[in-house]
């Protein structure tokens, strides 16, 4: 069953003829305007040539030559895959480095806030994950505060 069977087209010859005449279009790709937004100009030109009815039909070998010229890769498929994976790994490493720097900045800000709110001895104990023993003081000041909208 062809992908155009729902249009009453059954054989490959009927499908090719219907596409050539323009009576049916591919359900997955409607024409050069549907080329992916990240496609290069060379690939967009190739797609436009494929849909140009004024030019004679293109041979597959000529289209493959144009695609290879637009995307020159050397080496085997394995070489290309390993190069792509290496680029991806390098990109991930840079992302991890960036996120690590952001985390360190936020950690410093959190520590500064902790040391502003609590005595240094108490903050140190909390940072090390230890319990903080209660202390007794002759004179203290208690400050009550609320951040607007914090409890909602």
N, C-alpha and C positions, 0 to 999 in steps of 0.2 A: 504494500500500500504506500503510495507516494505521499510526501508531506502536503500535497495539494489535492488529496483525494476528496476533501470536503467541498472542493469546487467542481467536482465531477471529472477531474483529471486523474487518470489511472496510470498510464505508462510513462516511462522516461521520455519517450519521443513526444507525447502529448504535452508533458510538462515543459520541455524545451521550446516547443512551438508556441505555447501559451505565453511563456516568459518573453520570447522573441517578439511576439505581436503586442505585448503589453496588456493582454487581457487579464492577467493575473500577476500578482507581485509576491515576492517572498514574504512570508509572515514574520520572519526574524529580521529582515533587513530591507528597508523600503527604498533605498537609493543612496546617492552620495551625501545627502543631507543627514543621514543617520550614522555617518562615520563617528566612531568614538571621539570625544572631545580631546583626548590625549594623543590622537593619531598625528603623525608628522605630516607636513605638507606633501611630501613625496607619496605617502600612502593615500592621502586624500585624492591626489591627482590620479593615482592608479585606479581607485574606486570610481572616480568620475569617468575615466576612460572606459571602464567596464560597462557603465550605464549609458554611455553616449551611443545613441542609435545611428548617428550620422556616419560613424566610422565602421569599417568592416569588422566582422567578428574577430576577437582576439584569440590567438592560440594560447593554450595553457603554458607552453614552454616560453612564449614571449612574456606572459604575465609573471611567470616565476623568475625570469631574468630581471624584469623590472623590480620585483619585490626584493630580490637579492641585491640589486644595485642600491635600493633605498635603505637596506639594512645589511651592510657588509659585515659579515662575521667570518672569522677564520677559525680553523680548527674543527675538531669533531664536536658532536652534540655534547659529549661528556665534558670537553674542555669549556664549552660555552656555559654549561650548567654549573661547573665548578667556579667559573668566573662570576656568574650571577650570584651564587651562594656566598662567595667571598665578599662581593660588594654589599650584599645584604647583611652579612656578619659585621662588616665595618660600620655600616649604617647603624646597626643595633648597638655596637660598642659606643658610638658617639652619643646615641640617645641615652644609654645607661650612664655615661659620664655626665651628661647634662642634668639628668634627673638626680644623680648623686650630689652634684653641686647644689641644686635646688634644695635637696633634703638637708644638707649641711647648713645652709643659710637658715632654713626654718628651725632646725635644731638649736642653733645659736639664739635665735629670737625667743624660742620657748625657754631656754635656760635663763636668758636675761629677764624674762617675765617672772619666772619662778624665783629668782634671786631678789627681785623687786618686791615680791609679795610676802616672802618668808625670810626668817633669819637664815644666815648663811649655813649655820650648823644644821638646821632642820632641812634645808634644801639639799645639802650634801648627802644626808642620810636617805632622803627620798630618792635621789638620783641613783644611789647605790642599791636601792631596793630593800633597805633595812627598815625595821619598825622604828618609829620615833617615840622616845619616851617622853612622857609629860613632864613639864618643868614648872616650878613655882617661882613667881616674881612678886616683888613687893608692890610695884606700881605698873599698870598696863593701860593702854589705850585700845578701845575696841571701836572699829570703824565698820558701819553697816552701809552697804552700797547695793544698788540694783542697776543693771543695764536695761534700758528700755527695750521691751520686746524679747528679752532673753528667755523669760519663763514661758513664753507662748509657744 
